[in-house]
């Protein structure tokens, strides 16, 4: 997150510097000819400034993308672990609450006799 904020800060700083320069030129006590020359130089520098901002934004986007991917993978791993624990607990609970009829004595004959008598 701090990488994303620093990229936004740097982009904002560059944009603020460009706007401040332009405003400074417009209110400076120079002749019109001198001001126009400075504005022309500034306008010629805009593509380079835009490229710098674009590069900075791309770097920050790449960092954010890789950070998001790492966080996603960690989240998926934790989810898988939680599901595995839940499945194990469910199976354990099922085993505890299941009666094993193979080990019980065979009293079905006497029970059937009792039912037939009634």
C-alpha positions as CSV (number, residue, x, y, z in Angstrom):
1,X,0.0,0.0,0.0
2,X,2.8,2.5,0.8
3,X,4.3,1.9,-2.7
4,X,0.9,2.9,-4.2
5,X,0.7,6.0,-2.0
6,X,4.3,7.1,-2.8
7,X,3.5,6.7,-6.6
8,X,0.4,8.9,-6.2
9,X,2.5,11.4,-4.2
10,X,5.2,11.6,-6.8
11,X,2.7,12.0,-9.6
12,X,0.9,14.7,-7.7
13,X,4.2,16.4,-7.0
14,X,5.1,16.4,-10.7
15,X,1.7,17.7,-11.7
16,X,1.8,20.4,-9.0
17,X,5.2,21.5,-10.1
18,X,4.0,21.8,-13.7
19,X,1.0,23.8,-12.7
20,X,3.0,26.0,-10.3
21,X,5.5,26.7,-13.1
22,X,2.8,27.7,-15.5
23,X,1.0,30.0,-13.0
24,X,4.4,31.5,-12.0
25,X,5.1,32.3,-15.6
26,X,1.8,33.9,-16.2
27,X,2.0,36.2,-13.1
28,X,5.7,37.0,-13.4
29,X,6.7,40.6,-14.2
30,X,8.1,39.9,-17.7
31,X,7.3,41.2,-21.1
32,X,4.8,39.3,-23.2
33,X,7.5,38.1,-25.5
34,X,9.6,36.6,-22.7
35,X,6.5,35.0,-21.1
36,X,5.5,33.4,-24.4
37,X,9.0,32.0,-24.9
38,X,8.9,30.5,-21.4
39,X,5.5,29.0,-22.0
40,X,6.7,27.5,-25.3
41,X,9.6,25.9,-23.5
42,X,7.3,24.6,-20.8
43,X,4.9,23.3,-23.4
44,X,7.8,21.5,-25.1
45,X,8.7,19.9,-21.8
46,X,5.1,18.5,-21.3
47,X,5.6,15.3,-23.3
48,X,8.7,14.5,-21.3
49,X,6.8,15.2,-18.1
50,X,3.9,13.1,-19.2
51,X,6.3,10.2,-20.1
52,X,7.9,10.4,-16.6
53,X,4.5,10.4,-15.0
54,X,3.4,7.5,-17.2
55,X,6.5,5.5,-16.3
56,X,6.0,6.2,-12.6
57,X,2.4,5.1,-12.7
58,X,3.3,1.9,-14.7
59,X,6.0,1.0,-12.1
60,X,3.5,1.6,-9.2
61,X,0.9,-0.5,-11.0
62,X,3.3,-3.4,-11.5
63,X,4.2,-3.2,-7.8
64,X,0.6,-3.2,-6.8
65,X,-0.2,-6.0,-9.2
66,X,2.6,-8.3,-7.8
67,X,1.6,-7.3,-4.2
68,X,-2.0,-8.1,-4.9
69,X,-1.0,-11.5,-6.5
70,X,1.1,-12.4,-3.4
71,X,-1.8,-11.4,-1.1
72,X,-4.2,-13.5,-3.1
73,X,-2.0,-16.5,-3.1
74,X,-1.6,-16.2,0.7
75,X,-5.3,-15.9,1.1
76,X,-6.0,-18.9,-1.0
77,X,-3.5,-21.0,1.0
78,X,-5.1,-19.9,4.3
79,X,-8.5,-20.8,2.9
80,X,-7.3,-24.2,1.8
81,X,-5.9,-24.8,5.3
82,X,-9.1,-23.8,6.9
83,X,-11.2,-26.0,4.7
84,X,-8.8,-29.0,5.4
85,X,-9.2,-28.4,9.2
86,X,-13.0,-28.2,8.8
87,X,-13.1,-31.4,6.8
88,X,-10.9,-33.2,9.4
89,X,-13.1,-31.9,12.3
90,X,-16.2,-33.0,10.4
91,X,-14.9,-36.5,9.9
92,X,-13.8,-36.7,13.5
93,X,-17.2,-35.6,14.7
94,X,-18.9,-38.1,12.3
95,X,-16.7,-40.9,13.7
96,X,-17.5,-40.0,17.3
97,X,-21.2,-40.0,16.7
98,X,-21.4,-43.2,14.6
99,X,-22.3,-46.5,16.2
100,X,-20.3,-49.4,14.9
101,X,-22.8,-52.2,14.5
102,X,-20.2,-54.8,13.6
103,X,-19.1,-54.9,17.2
104,X,-22.5,-55.1,18.8
105,X,-24.0,-58.5,19.8
106,X,-26.6,-59.9,17.4
107,X,-29.8,-59.5,19.4
108,X,-32.0,-59.1,16.4
109,X,-33.5,-62.5,16.8
110,X,-34.7,-61.8,20.3
111,X,-36.0,-58.4,19.2
112,X,-37.8,-60.0,16.3
113,X,-39.4,-62.5,18.6
114,X,-40.5,-59.8,21.0
115,X,-42.1,-57.9,18.2
116,X,-43.9,-60.9,16.8
117,X,-45.4,-61.7,20.3
118,X,-46.9,-58.3,20.6
